[in-house]
Amino acid sequence: MKHYQIRLYTTSDFDQWNTFISVAKNATFLFDRNFMEYHSDRFEDYSLMVFDEEKLVAVLPANRTGSSVYSHQGLTYGGLVLNAKAKLSSVISMFKSVLQFLNENSVETLTIKTIPNFYLNYYSDELEYCLFLTQAQLNRRDALSVIDLTKPYFISKTRKESIRRGKKNSLIIKEELNFELFWNEILIPNLNKKHQIKPVHTVEEITLLQQRFPNNIRHFNVYHNDKIVAGTTVFCTEKVAHPQYISGNVDKNALGSLDYLYHHLITEVYKDKHFFDFNNSNEQQGTKINQGLLFWKESFGAKTVVQNFYEVQTKNYHLLESVLI
């Protein structure tokens, strides 16, 4: 079995990393170092680079906590990012080299939250197969609600009535570059009231990221009588539109503001995307579902796609040694 050279990412690898991400077969802009490093003060970066002699053939966006490595706790999804020509047999050898490197550096477990395949231009389940071979434990599974925009989808009568209500109330949707109004008047108060938490991104961070990725991060506010009543921040990849934040004021149901906004996004702004990813409605590590939230997403025509979270013991790298016969 071929052995690959593994080393930790350093800041001097910035350009090489991003060049590789730009042509990888299973990457999105979240793996760009310009995105990853906005929260570098919160995580101990432990990203890995995989080389075949002098050629970079894979990367693993990751952070370390004690004897555990995660891919990456600051990202929505992750895993082994591969070049376009990667074949299963070579990925098995790469993953063995990665686990062996981690094991030799006192890392006991590697946790991976996989990237859903509908984000990708090519099928890329090599890592899932490697996780099976190394007896990885499936310790979480989230149920994503996704609309396939390339096929007919059904919007429920209830949603249509709410959309009409939004139109009747003369709601105005505006795309904005300034996040402060939504963050300070809608998002932060709502998250604090409902969950006693703050947004993952500060307004300064989301503004910085939007400036770095203007084609991938867009924000929309809804106004009623010139007052903000709802808003959403959407992360866009080549194939997928994914709302990262969504929130409305106490009158959102009476006004129909969120339904009106999302109908506009799905049928107008992102109608040429392949998928609209509402994200999950899960709580408690995927074991519970917010039924009201799930009902709302499915009433727009969303169907269920699962995202898997695995934990693998790095010592199990030896299980890959005799796979290829």
N, C-alpha and C positions, 0 to 999 in steps of 0.2 A: 504493500500500500504506500502510495506517495505521501511524503511529509511536506507540509507547507510551513513557511516561516511566519511566525506571529509576533507582532510587537504592538506596544501601546501607541495610540495617537498622541502626537505633540503638536504644539501650535505651528511648528515649522512645516507640518503636513497639510496645512489649511487648504492650499490651492490644489494639491494632489487629491485630497479627499473630495473636494467639491467637483473637480473634473470627473472623478470616478462616479459620483452620485448622479451627475448629469446624463450619463449614458448607461447606468445600471438598469437591469430589467425589472427590478422590484423596489424602486425608490420613489419617494415624493419629496417635495420641498422641505418637509419636516426634518429630513436627514441632512440638509445643507448646514454647514457649520455656522452660517450667518443666522440661522434659526436656532440651532441647538445651544449656542453659546450665550443667548440672552439670559439664561438662568444658570450660568456656570457657577455663580456664587452659592447656589442651593445644593449642588450635587458634586460629588467627587467623580470627575469624568474618568471612565475606564474603557473608552472606546478602543476597539482592536482593529488592526489592519492585517490582512492576510496576503502574503506574497508567494508567488511561484517564481523562485529565484529573484529577479529584480522587478517583476511585473506584479502590480497590485491587482488582485483578482476578487477580493471581497472585503467588506468592512462590517463591523458590528457596532452600531451606536449603543453605548452602554455607560452605566455608572456603577460605582461600588459602594457598598455599605458593609463594613466588617468583612465577614467571610462569604458574602453573597454579592453577585453581580447581576444587574438588571438591564434589560434592553428596551428602552431607557425609561426610567420612572417619570421623566419630564415630557415624554412623547406619547401620543395616542396609540401608537403601534410601533413595532420594531422587528428585530431579527437579523439574520445574516443577509446582507445586501450583496447581490451577485452581479457579475458582468453578464452581458447579453448572451455570451456563448457558453455559459456554465452548464455542464451536464451533471446528471445525478451522481455518477460514480465519483466525479471530482469533488462535488459538494460533500459527499460522505467523508472523503479524505480531509477536506477542509475543516469540517465540523469536528472530526477526531482531533485534528491539530489544535483547534480552538479550545476544546475541553481539556486536552492534555496541558496546554499552556496555562489555563486557569488553575488546574489542579496543582501544577508545579509552583504556582504563585499563591498558594494557600487559600484559594477560592474553593469553597465546598459546593455551592449551588449556583446555577445560572437560571434566572427566571426570564421567560420570553413571552411577550404578548404579541401575537402574530398580526401581520397586516392582512386584512381581508382581501381576497383575490379580486374583488370587483374594483379595487383601486389600481390594479395592474394592467399593463398592456399585454402581458404574456402570463400564462399559467406559471406558477412558481411555488410548488408544494414540496420542493426538495427538503427544506428544513423540517416540515411536518413529518416526513418519513424518517429523517434522522432522529427526531425526538422520539418517535415510536421505537426505533432500534435501540436507543439508549435508555429505554424504560422511563421516560419522563412522565411525571405525574400531571394530569390535567387538574389544576386546582381552582380554576375559575372559567366560566363561560358566560359571556355577555350576549344578549339577544339584541342585535341592531335592527332598526326599522328602516328599510331602504325602498325607494321607488325606482323601478327600472323605467327610465324615461324613454327608452327605445320601443317600449311595448305599451298597449292600452292599459290604463289604470283607472280605477273607479274612485271618485270623490263622493262621499256620502251626502245624503240629503241635508243632514244637520250642518255639515261644513258649508254646503252651498248656501244655506240660509244665513249663516254667519258672514260669509263673504259678501252676500247682498247687503247685509246690515252695514258692513264696513263702507260699501259704496254709497249707501243711503246717507250715512253720517259724514260724507264728504271727506273721508280720511285722505291724507296726503302722504305718499311714500317718497323719501328723499335718500339718495346715496350720499353718505357723509365721509369726510376725511378726519373730522374732529370727533373723537370718542368720548370726550369728557361729559357731555350732556347726558348721554345714555348711561355711562358708568356711574355718575354721581347721583342722578335723579331716579334711575330705574333699577339698574343691575345691582349695585352695592346694597341699597336698602332692601331689595327683595331677597337677596341671598342671606343677608343678615337676619331678616325677619323669619324666613322659612327654615333655614338650615344652620344659622349662626356661623356662617363661613364667609370668606371673601373670594372674589374671582381669582382664578389661578394666575391671570395676568393683571398687573397693575395697569392703569391707564397709560402710564409712561411706556411700559413694556409693549402693550399692544400697538401703540402709536409707532414705536420704533420698528416693530416687526412689519407693520403695514408699509412703512417707508422702504424697508428692505425688500418686501415682496408685494409690490402694489398690484400685481396681476393675480395674486393668490389669496389675498386677504381683503375683503370688501365689507363695508358696514352700511346698514340701512336703518333709518329711523322712520317712525310713523307719527304724524302730527294730526291733532284735532283742534280746530280753532287756534292754530299756531302754537299749541302746547304739545310737547312730546308725550306720547302715551304708550309707546312700545318700540322695540328695536331688536336687531340681530346682527351678529358678526359672523360672516361666512368664510370658511377656509376652502379654497378651490384648488383642485388638482386637475390634471388633463382630462380625467373622465368623471370626477366626482365633485359635487357641491355638498359641503358638510357644515351645518350651523354649529359654531363653536359656543356661542352664547345666544340666548333668546330670553326675553323677559318683557312683561307688560305691566301697566299700572292696574289698580284695583278695578278699573272700568273696562278691562280688556274684553270680557265676555259681552258686556252690554254694547260696546262699540263694535265688536268684531275685529279688533285691531290686529291680533296675531294671525287669525285665519285669513284676513284680507292681505296681510303682508306675505304670508307663506304661499298663498295662491299666486300672487304676483311673482314671487321668486321662482316657483316651480314651473309656471306656465309662460313666463316672459323672460326673466333675467337668465335663468339657467336651463331653458328648454332644450338647448343644444348639447348639454352634458349627457352622459350615459346614465348616471345615477344621482339620486338625491338622498344623501345619508343623514337621517334624523338622529343618528347615534342611538345609544341604548336607553332603556327605561328602568335599568336595574338598580338595586340597592343591595347592601350587605354582601359585597363580593360576588354579585351575580345570582345569589340564591333567592332574591325577592324581586318582584316587579311592581312598579307603580302603575296600577291598572288604569287610572285616569289618563296618565301621560301616554301609555301604550295605545289606548283607545283613540286618543286625539291623532296620533301619528298614523295609525292604521286607517282612520277615516279619510285620510288623504290618498289612500291607496298603497301605503307602504306594506312590504312583506318582510319576513324575518330572515336575517342572515346572522350566523353566530361568529363571534370572535373568541378565539381560544387563548388561554393563559397556561403556560407550562412551567414546571420546575424540574430541572434535571440535575442529578448528582454528577459533578465533574469527573469523579473517579470512574464513571461508567464509560469513559472514552475507549476503554479496552474492548467494549462490546462491538465496536465498529471494525475491529482489526480483521475479522474473518468473514465480513459480510460479502465482499466481492470474491466470487469463486470462478 
